[in-house]
Amino acid sequence: MKPVTFLGDSLEALRAFPHEARRESGLQLDRVQRGLMPENWKPMKAIGPGVNEIRVRVESGAFRVLYVATFPDAVYVLHAFQKKTQKTAKADLSLATTRYKALRERAMKKRTYASVWDALEDTPEAAASMRVRAELMIAVQRYVEASGETQAQAAKHLGLTQPRLNNLLRGRIEKFSLDALVNMLARVGRQVALKVKTAA
């Protein structure tokens, strides 16, 4: 799993998102750290090669996280912001472009974390819980993708309603507890193993 590095004030901006948007953005960055693509994204070639935009929509609005994962050493978060108009503001694009250029020149202030959850959560306990929830949620999503089942069939096997499965597939991590995710995996014959080790 690649570490995640936040450039400039991107971490503060992401932490300022409403709780649900911050958690959903965190799940998508967790996917990127694991070498997966986010669930809702688009390339941002105008900013630079390999730059992508994570797209999150919650009740309080639309939120974006611009990142690049093509460098071998880390996933770099360039910028995070709330989108208030249909077209992305020039100031947001310009800031991300400036940070991308500085990154390529290695002249940018940055903070690196082993997991996005270490950066986003307020306590080590909450970060640990979110790391496990994200891993389990991604495992359920992978099951659904690989099963070849319709959403109705997958929902039935997982013990969910279709709207609840839709929430899971859209990365609504806030709506699923550890217990619920473990139970879903057990229902489809997946064994969850837990490894506990002393923190470094």
N, C-alpha and C positions, 0 to 999 in steps of 0.2 A: 504494500500500500504506500503510495507516494505521500510525503508530508504536504501540508497546505501552507502557503505563504501569502500573507496579506500585504499589499503595497499601499503606502500612504495611509489615508484614513479609512480604507475600505472595511477594516474590521469594525471600527466605530460605527460606520454607516450601516453595516449589516446588523450589528447588535441593536441599532436603533429601530429596526423594522418591528412591526407589531409581532407579538409572540408567535402566532401561527405562521406568519410569513417567514420569520427567522428560522423556525424549526423546519419548514418545508425547504427553504433554501439550504439549510444544513444537510438535509437528507440528500438533496441533489449534489451538493459538493462531496458528500461522503461517497456517492456513486462514482463521481469523477476520480476521487482518490483511489478507488478500487479498480480503475481502468474501464468503467462503464460510462455510457453516455447518460446525461440527465434525461428525465422523462419528457420535458418540454423545453426545447432549446432552438436556437438558430445561429448559424455562423455569422460572425461580424468581420468580414474580410476587409472592410473599410478601415478598421482599427489596426489590423495586422494579421499575418498568416497564423492560423490556429486559434484565433480568438473566438470564443463562443459566448452566447448570452443565455443564461438560465432564466426562464420565464415562470413567474409564480403569480397566481391570482387568488386572492382571498377576499373575504367580505369587505375589508378595509381598502382594497385597491389592487393595483398591479405593481409588482416589484421585480427588479432585474439585478442579476449578478453577472458581471463580465469577468471572464477568466480565460487563462490559456494553460493547457495541459501538455503541450508538445515538448516542453523542455524536460530533459531526463531527470533533473534533481527534485522537482516539486510541481504542484499545481499552484499557479499564481493567480490570486484574485486581484484584478485591476481596479474594480469599482463596483459599488452596490448603491442602488438608488430606487426611489419610488417613481414609477412612470405616471405622469399626470396628463399627458396628451397622447394621441394615437402615434405620433411620430416622436422618436427619441430626441430629447433636447440636444442641441449642438454642444452645450456646455458639458453634458455627460459624455458625449462621444469624444470631445476634445480632451477631457481629463483622462479618459481611458487610453487614448492614443498617446498622450504624453507619458503616461506611466508605462505603457508597452515599450516605447522607445527607450526610456530610462532603464527598464528591465533588460533589454537587449544590450545596453551599455553597462549593466550591472552597477548603476549609480543611484539606486533608489533605496530609501529606508524601508525595511521589511521586517516582519515578524513571522517566524515559522513554527508550526505546531504539528505534532505527529498525527493528530486527528482534528478535523474541523470542530468537533464537539468540545475539545479542550479550549478552543477560542471562543465559541459561542455561548457556552453555558456558564452560569455564575459560580458553580461549585464543582469540585472534582467528582462528587457523588452524582450530580446531575449529568455531567459529561460521560461518566461510565455507563449510566443507565441509557443515555441516548445512543452511545456506540453500540450497545447490545440491541436496542430496539431497531436501529438502522440495519444492522446485520441480519436480524430476523425478518424484517420487512422486505429487504432485498431478496432473501431466500424465498419468501412466499411469492414475490413478483416473478422471480426466475421460474418457479414451479409453474405458474400460470402461463408464462410465455412458452415454456417447453412442452406443456401438456397437450397442446393442440386442441384443447376443449373450447367450446363456446364460453362466453362469460357466464351464462346461466348454469352450465355444467360445472364450471370451476367454482362458482359461488356455492352450489349445492355440496360439492365435495369438501369445501373448506368450512361449511357450516355458516355461510354468510348470505345476506340478501344481495341482490345485484347492485343496489346503490352503495352498500357498504364495500363490496368488492371494487366498485369504481373509485371510491375514496382511497382504497389501498393502492390501486394501480396508478392513481394520480399523485401518490406520495404524501397523502394527508397523515403524516406520522403522528400528529397530535391526537388523532382519533383512535389510536390502537395502543393498548397496554402490552407489557411484556407477556403477561399470562395469555392474552388473546392471541398473540402471534405464535407463541409456543403451541397452544391448542390447535391452531390452524395447521401448523406443520405436522403435528402428531396425527391429525385426521387424514392426512394424505400420505402417511407412512414415512415421514421424515423424522429422524431422531436428532434431537438437539443435545449437543454435548457442551458442557461448561468447563472451562479451564480457569482456575484461580491461581494467580501468582503474586509475589510480593512486588509492589510498585518500585520503580527505579529511583 
